[in-house]
Amino acid sequence: MAEVFAGFVVGFAFSIIVAPVGAIMLVRSSRETGLAQRFAPEGTTIVALTMVVHFGAFLVLTAVGMVMGLALHGIEARRPAGGLGSPNFAYTVLVVALAAATAIPMLLAPWRRFAVASTVLAAVLFGWAVPWLAKAG
C-alpha cells in the first residue's frame, strides 16, 4: 500500500505549508474583524487558537492524503493508464475535479487568494505528487 503512505506524506507536507499561512491569516483577521473571538471561548489567546489550527490541519490533511491514497490504489487496479504528466490519468482528473469543487464556494470569501493558491497547491500535490511518490515507492 505505497499509495496510502504516499498520501500520508503528501498530506503532512501540505499541512506544514498551509497551517502557518492559515494561522497568520487568522491572527491578522482577528485584529481587524474579531474573527477568532467568534470561534473560540472568551479568554482564549490567539496563540492557543493557532495551535488548534496547526493540529487540526495536521490531522485533517494527513487523513485526506490517506483517503486519496486509497482512491489511487482503487483506481490504479482498474485504470492504470497515465496522462497529463501523471502515472494515473483518471486519478489526477478526479483530484482536479474535487479541488475545483471545493474552491468554487470559497471564491466569494474575503480570503480568496489564499483559497485559490491552496487549492492549486492541493491539486498539484495530491494529483501529481501522490501518484509519482507511490510509483517510486
Contacts in CASP RR format, 6 or more apart in sequence:
PFRMAT RR
TARGET T0000
AUTHOR 0000-0000-0000
METHOD contacts of the structure
MODEL  1
MAEVFAGFVVGFAFSIIVAPVGAIMLVRSSRETGLAQRFAPEGTTIVALT
MVVHFGAFLVLTAVGMVMGLALHGIEARRPAGGLGSPNFAYTVLVVALAA
ATAIPMLLAPWRRFAVASTVLAAVLFGWAVPWLAKAG
1 73 0 8 1.000
2 133 0 8 1.000
2 134 0 8 1.000
2 135 0 8 1.000
2 137 0 8 1.000
3 69 0 8 1.000
3 70 0 8 1.000
3 72 0 8 1.000
3 73 0 8 1.000
3 76 0 8 1.000
3 130 0 8 1.000
3 131 0 8 1.000
3 134 0 8 1.000
4 66 0 8 1.000
4 69 0 8 1.000
4 70 0 8 1.000
4 73 0 8 1.000
5 134 0 8 1.000
6 69 0 8 1.000
6 72 0 8 1.000
6 129 0 8 1.000
6 130 0 8 1.000
6 131 0 8 1.000
6 133 0 8 1.000
6 134 0 8 1.000
6 137 0 8 1.000
7 65 0 8 1.000
7 66 0 8 1.000
7 68 0 8 1.000
7 69 0 8 1.000
7 72 0 8 1.000
7 126 0 8 1.000
7 130 0 8 1.000
7 133 0 8 1.000
7 134 0 8 1.000
8 62 0 8 1.000
8 65 0 8 1.000
8 66 0 8 1.000
9 133 0 8 1.000
10 65 0 8 1.000
10 68 0 8 1.000
10 125 0 8 1.000
10 126 0 8 1.000
10 129 0 8 1.000
10 130 0 8 1.000
10 133 0 8 1.000
11 61 0 8 1.000
11 62 0 8 1.000
11 64 0 8 1.000
11 65 0 8 1.000
11 125 0 8 1.000
11 126 0 8 1.000
12 58 0 8 1.000
12 61 0 8 1.000
12 62 0 8 1.000
13 125 0 8 1.000
14 61 0 8 1.000
14 121 0 8 1.000
14 122 0 8 1.000
14 125 0 8 1.000
14 126 0 8 1.000
15 54 0 8 1.000
15 57 0 8 1.000
15 58 0 8 1.000
15 60 0 8 1.000
15 61 0 8 1.000
15 62 0 8 1.000
17 121 0 8 1.000
18 57 0 8 1.000
18 61 0 8 1.000
18 118 0 8 1.000
18 121 0 8 1.000
19 53 0 8 1.000
19 54 0 8 1.000
19 56 0 8 1.000
19 57 0 8 1.000
19 58 0 8 1.000
20 54 0 8 1.000
21 114 0 8 1.000
21 118 0 8 1.000
22 53 0 8 1.000
22 57 0 8 1.000
22 114 0 8 1.000
23 50 0 8 1.000
23 53 0 8 1.000
23 54 0 8 1.000
25 111 0 8 1.000
25 114 0 8 1.000
26 35 0 8 1.000
26 36 0 8 1.000
26 46 0 8 1.000
26 49 0 8 1.000
26 50 0 8 1.000
26 53 0 8 1.000
27 36 0 8 1.000
27 46 0 8 1.000
27 50 0 8 1.000
29 35 0 8 1.000
29 36 0 8 1.000
29 111 0 8 1.000
30 36 0 8 1.000
30 37 0 8 1.000
30 46 0 8 1.000
36 44 0 8 1.000
36 46 0 8 1.000
36 49 0 8 1.000
39 49 0 8 1.000
40 48 0 8 1.000
40 49 0 8 1.000
64 126 0 8 1.000
65 126 0 8 1.000
65 130 0 8 1.000
68 95 0 8 1.000
68 126 0 8 1.000
68 127 0 8 1.000
68 130 0 8 1.000
69 130 0 8 1.000
69 134 0 8 1.000
71 91 0 8 1.000
71 94 0 8 1.000
72 88 0 8 1.000
72 91 0 8 1.000
72 130 0 8 1.000
72 131 0 8 1.000
72 134 0 8 1.000
75 88 0 8 1.000
75 90 0 8 1.000
75 91 0 8 1.000
75 94 0 8 1.000
76 88 0 8 1.000
76 91 0 8 1.000
76 134 0 8 1.000
79 88 0 8 1.000
79 89 0 8 1.000
79 90 0 8 1.000
80 87 0 8 1.000
80 88 0 8 1.000
81 88 0 8 1.000
81 89 0 8 1.000
81 90 0 8 1.000
82 88 0 8 1.000
82 89 0 8 1.000
83 89 0 8 1.000
83 92 0 8 1.000
84 92 0 8 1.000
84 93 0 8 1.000
85 92 0 8 1.000
85 128 0 8 1.000
86 92 0 8 1.000
86 127 0 8 1.000
86 128 0 8 1.000
86 131 0 8 1.000
86 132 0 8 1.000
87 131 0 8 1.000
87 132 0 8 1.000
87 135 0 8 1.000
88 131 0 8 1.000
91 127 0 8 1.000
91 130 0 8 1.000
91 131 0 8 1.000
92 127 0 8 1.000
92 128 0 8 1.000
92 131 0 8 1.000
95 123 0 8 1.000
95 126 0 8 1.000
95 127 0 8 1.000
96 123 0 8 1.000
96 127 0 8 1.000
99 119 0 8 1.000
99 120 0 8 1.000
99 122 0 8 1.000
99 123 0 8 1.000
99 126 0 8 1.000
100 119 0 8 1.000
100 123 0 8 1.000
102 119 0 8 1.000
103 115 0 8 1.000
103 116 0 8 1.000
103 119 0 8 1.000
106 112 0 8 1.000
106 115 0 8 1.000
106 116 0 8 1.000
106 119 0 8 1.000
107 115 0 8 1.000
107 116 0 8 1.000
109 115 0 8 1.000
END
